[in-house]
Amino acid sequence: MSEGLSTAELTISQLREVLASTEEGKIFSLLDEMKDDPRKGVQLLITQYRNKIAKLKAEEKRLKNMWKKEKNLYDSGYNYIGGLDEAGRGPLAGPVVAACVILPPYCELPGLDDSKKLSPEKRETLARIIKNKARAWAVGVVDQREIDKINILQATKKSMVEAIKGLQIKPDYLLIDALDIPVDFAQEGIIHGDSISASIAAASIIAKTYRDAIMDEIDVLYPQYGFKEHKGYGTVRHREALIRFGPSPVHRRSFLHKLNQNT
């Protein structure tokens, strides 16, 4: 405590400064000392800090739970667990991109989650950290022409196989978001895996940021469609552009047939 003063002798601004500089393990004892202070500002400060601590604990628990699948596999003797996910199954244009990521066991990735739940800025930050920390990572890309030839499901699986082929270290087990793929590796498909498994979540972030970058480049070639904004998904602006300009070379013709049926 500053200069031996009790919490009751400090202003609210001083208390805020003291709390901000107090070690995590000592916060609760300090809050307990403050709890009988009748000042409304002090009680609000206590509530804010207790809520903040509760959120931090919940986030710690969530991140720990994301390693449960991997922990079971490590305990079973697997060492190189590859998480697999894709981005771009639903858009009307552009490629489908898969990523495979092999993380070191229990590496710290603050805020790791399904890429769809993260802001673009958070995804980019995490993508850089994942690439830096991963034992290995690679992507597979299947373009719109191939999607039209073999359908989006088969194209997605093909992009995943290509991602695995690109790894410098081969996995001994695969955790895949909701799919099984034709490779000679032990594997498990997990529904909503990008919210459950750290490895799959990492792959979802790499796949999403990689594909978004591709769509930003395509936007330069075909700015009239607004690809930088919607990444090829069927937004109102995108549909209006298709009506006005017709499809571009990067549009998936097989998807546009379905679109025409719904308009």
C-alpha positions in Angstrom: 0.0 0.0 0.0 1.3 3.5 -0.9 3.2 5.0 2.0 1.6 2.7 4.6 -1.9 4.2 4.0 -5.0 2.1 4.3 -7.3 1.8 1.3 -9.9 4.0 3.0 -7.3 6.8 3.1 -6.7 6.7 -0.7 -8.7 8.5 -3.4 -10.5 6.5 -6.0 -7.9 7.5 -8.6 -5.1 6.3 -6.2 -6.9 3.0 -5.6 -7.2 2.5 -9.3 -3.5 3.0 -9.7 -2.7 0.6 -6.8 -5.0 -2.1 -8.3 -3.4 -1.7 -11.7 0.1 -2.3 -10.2 -0.9 -5.1 -7.8 0.2 -8.7 -8.5 -2.6 -11.0 -9.5 -2.2 -13.2 -6.4 -2.7 -10.2 -4.1 -5.7 -8.6 -5.8 -8.3 -10.4 -3.8 -6.9 -9.5 -0.4 -6.8 -5.9 -1.6 -10.4 -6.0 -2.8 -11.4 -7.6 0.5 -9.8 -4.7 2.4 -11.8 -2.3 0.2 -15.2 -4.0 0.5 -16.4 -2.1 3.6 -15.6 1.3 2.1 -18.9 3.1 1.7 -17.9 5.2 -1.2 -19.9 4.3 -4.4 -16.8 4.8 -6.6 -14.9 2.3 -4.5 -17.7 -0.3 -4.7 -17.9 0.2 -8.5 -14.2 -0.3 -8.7 -14.5 -3.6 -6.7 -17.2 -4.8 -9.0 -15.2 -3.9 -12.1 -12.2 -5.8 -10.9 -14.1 -8.8 -9.8 -15.8 -9.0 -13.2 -12.5 -8.6 -14.9 -10.9 -11.3 -12.9 -13.9 -13.6 -13.5 -13.6 -13.0 -17.3 -9.8 -13.8 -17.2 -10.4 -17.0 -15.3 -13.2 -18.0 -17.7 -10.9 -17.3 -20.7 -8.0 -19.3 -19.0 -10.5 -22.2 -18.6 -11.7 -22.0 -22.2 -8.2 -22.0 -23.6 -7.2 -25.0 -21.4 -10.3 -26.9 -22.6 -9.2 -26.3 -26.2 -6.2 -28.6 -25.5 -8.2 -31.5 -24.2 -8.3 -33.4 -27.5 -4.6 -32.9 -28.0 -3.8 -33.8 -24.4 -5.5 -37.2 -24.8 -3.5 -37.8 -28.0 -0.2 -36.7 -26.4 -0.9 -39.1 -23.5 -1.5 -41.9 -26.0 1.9 -41.4 -27.5 1.2 -39.1 -30.5 3.7 -36.2 -30.9 2.8 -34.4 -34.1 -0.9 -33.5 -34.1 -2.1 -31.7 -37.2 -5.1 -29.5 -37.0 -7.0 -29.1 -40.3 -9.7 -26.6 -41.3 -10.8 -24.7 -44.4 -12.1 -21.3 -45.4 -14.3 -20.6 -48.4 -16.7 -23.4 -48.8 -19.7 -21.1 -49.1 -18.7 -18.1 -51.3 -19.8 -17.6 -54.8 -16.3 -16.8 -56.0 -12.7 -17.6 -55.4 -10.9 -20.7 -54.1 -11.4 -22.9 -51.1 -8.3 -22.8 -48.9 -7.3 -25.4 -46.3 -4.6 -25.1 -43.7 -2.9 -27.8 -41.6 -1.0 -26.7 -38.5 1.1 -28.7 -36.1 1.5 -26.8 -32.8 4.0 -27.4 -30.0 2.2 -28.9 -27.0 0.2 -26.4 -25.0 1.8 -23.3 -26.6 0.3 -20.0 -25.5 -1.9 -18.4 -28.1 -3.9 -15.7 -26.2 -7.4 -15.3 -27.6 -7.2 -18.4 -29.8 -10.7 -19.3 -31.2 -12.7 -20.2 -34.3 -11.6 -17.6 -36.9 -15.2 -16.7 -37.5 -15.5 -15.4 -33.9 -12.5 -13.1 -34.3 -12.1 -9.6 -35.7 -9.9 -9.3 -38.9 -7.3 -7.5 -36.8 -7.2 -10.3 -34.1 -7.1 -13.0 -36.8 -4.1 -11.3 -38.5 -2.3 -10.9 -35.2 -2.9 -14.6 -34.2 -1.9 -15.8 -37.7 1.5 -14.2 -37.3 2.0 -15.7 -33.9 0.8 -19.2 -35.0 3.2 -19.2 -38.0 6.0 -18.2 -35.7 5.3 -20.7 -33.0 4.1 -23.7 -35.1 6.3 -26.7 -35.6 4.9 -26.8 -39.1 2.1 -25.2 -41.2 1.0 -25.3 -44.8 -2.0 -24.4 -46.9 -3.7 -26.1 -49.9 -5.6 -24.1 -52.5 -8.2 -25.3 -54.9 -9.5 -22.7 -57.4 -13.0 -22.1 -58.7 -12.5 -24.1 -61.9 -11.7 -27.2 -60.0 -14.6 -26.6 -57.6 -17.0 -26.5 -60.6 -15.5 -29.8 -61.9 -15.5 -31.9 -58.7 -17.9 -30.1 -56.4 -17.1 -28.1 -53.2 -17.0 -31.1 -50.8 -14.4 -32.9 -52.9 -12.5 -29.7 -53.6 -12.4 -29.0 -49.8 -11.0 -32.5 -49.2 -8.5 -32.0 -52.0 -7.3 -28.7 -50.5 -6.8 -30.4 -47.1 -4.7 -33.2 -48.7 -2.6 -30.6 -50.5 -2.1 -28.8 -47.2 -0.8 -32.0 -45.6 1.6 -32.6 -48.5 3.1 -29.1 -48.0 4.1 -29.7 -44.4 7.8 -30.0 -43.6 7.0 -32.2 -40.7 4.4 -35.0 -41.3 1.7 -35.4 -38.6 1.1 -38.7 -36.8 -2.5 -37.8 -36.1 -5.0 -35.4 -37.7 -7.8 -33.5 -36.0 -10.2 -32.3 -38.8 -13.1 -29.9 -38.6 -16.2 -32.1 -39.3 -14.6 -34.1 -42.2 -12.7 -37.2 -43.0 -10.2 -37.2 -45.8 -8.5 -39.9 -48.0 -5.0 -40.0 -46.4 -3.0 -42.7 -44.6 -2.9 -40.9 -41.3 -4.9 -41.6 -38.1 -7.6 -39.0 -38.0 -10.7 -37.8 -36.2 -13.4 -35.5 -37.6 -14.8 -33.1 -34.9 -18.0 -31.2 -35.3 -17.4 -27.5 -34.5 -13.7 -28.5 -34.1 -12.6 -24.9 -34.6 -14.2 -24.0 -31.2 -13.0 -27.2 -29.4 -9.5 -28.0 -30.6 -6.5 -25.6 -30.4 -4.9 -27.2 -33.4 -8.1 -26.9 -35.6 -8.7 -23.3 -34.4 -5.1 -22.4 -35.4 -5.7 -24.0 -38.8 -9.0 -22.1 -39.2 -7.1 -18.8 -38.6 -4.4 -19.6 -41.1 -6.8 -20.7 -43.8 -9.1 -17.7 -43.3 -6.3 -15.0 -43.4 -4.7 -16.7 -46.4 -7.9 -16.8 -48.3 -8.8 -13.3 -47.4 -5.5 -12.1 -48.8 -6.2 -13.9 -52.0 -9.6 -12.2 -52.3 -8.1 -8.8 -51.6 -5.8 -9.4 -54.6 -8.7 -10.5 -56.8 -10.5 -7.3 -55.8 -7.7 -5.3 -57.5 -8.4 -7.2 -60.7 -12.2 -7.0 -60.5 -13.1 -4.0 -58.2 -16.7 -3.8 -59.5 -17.7 -6.8 -57.3 -16.4 -5.6 -54.0 -14.4 -8.8 -53.2 -12.3 -7.0 -50.6 -15.5 -6.3 -48.6 -17.3 -9.6 -48.8 -14.5 -12.1 -49.8 -16.8 -13.6 -52.4 -19.8 -14.4 -50.1 -23.3 -13.7 -51.5 -24.0 -10.3 -49.9 -26.6 -7.9 -51.3 -23.8 -5.8 -52.9 -22.3 -8.9 -54.5 -25.6 -10.2 -55.9 -26.3 -6.7 -57.3 -22.9 -6.6 -59.0 -23.5 -10.0 -60.5 -26.8 -8.8 -62.0 -25.2 -5.7 -63.3 -21.8 -7.0 -64.6 -22.4 -10.8 -64.9 -20.0 -13.3 -63.5 -16.2 -12.8 -63.6 -13.6 -15.5 -64.4 -13.2 -16.2 -60.6 -16.9 -16.9 -60.0 -18.0 -20.5 -59.3 -20.5 -21.2 -62.1 -21.9 -24.2 -60.2 -22.8 -21.9 -57.3 -24.4 -19.3 -59.5 -26.9 -21.9 -60.8 -28.2 -22.2 -57.3 -28.2 -18.5 -56.9 -30.4 -18.1 -60.0 -32.8 -20.6 -58.7 -33.3 -18.6 -55.5 -33.8 -15.2 -57.3 
